Amino acid sequence: MTTTPPAAPAPGTVAWFEVATDDPGAAEKFYGGLFDWTFATDEASEAGGLDYRLVSTAGGGAPSGGIFGTGGRLPGHAVFSILVTDVAATCASAEELGGTVLSQHLDVGPGVPTFAYLRDPAGNQFSVFAPPAG
């Protein structure tokens, strides 16, 4: 039997999720036990001083999410992320449509996606990201 590999996510689709917590080890234990997720250290984030762990879902292959260790600097949250081609342009459009840009990270370093956290007009937080150039 042959299987077709999954297609790469298209812009405008939910392509990543993130769980932010001050106790990433406990989050790994919980989500790993509940959903059979596996985890790996994100080397690029670690080099930048962040505690970011890549999540691979059961049967999913490549990582599709992350656990962000906040170090207590941010409240815990879970957020879905939408793939876009231009983070700055998406932020501008979101504001025109009544949303709010909470933070933009457009110069994060080589090999790291650009991203932003936004809030829709109803107050729901989400993020957008674009793959690293290259």
Protein Blocks (a to p, Z undefined) as FASTA:
>chain_A
ZZdddddddehiafbdcdddfblmlmmmmmmmmnopacdddfklmmnopacdddddehkl
pafbdcddeklpaccddddddddfblklmmmmmmmnopacfbdcfbgbghiacddddddf
kopacddddddeZZ
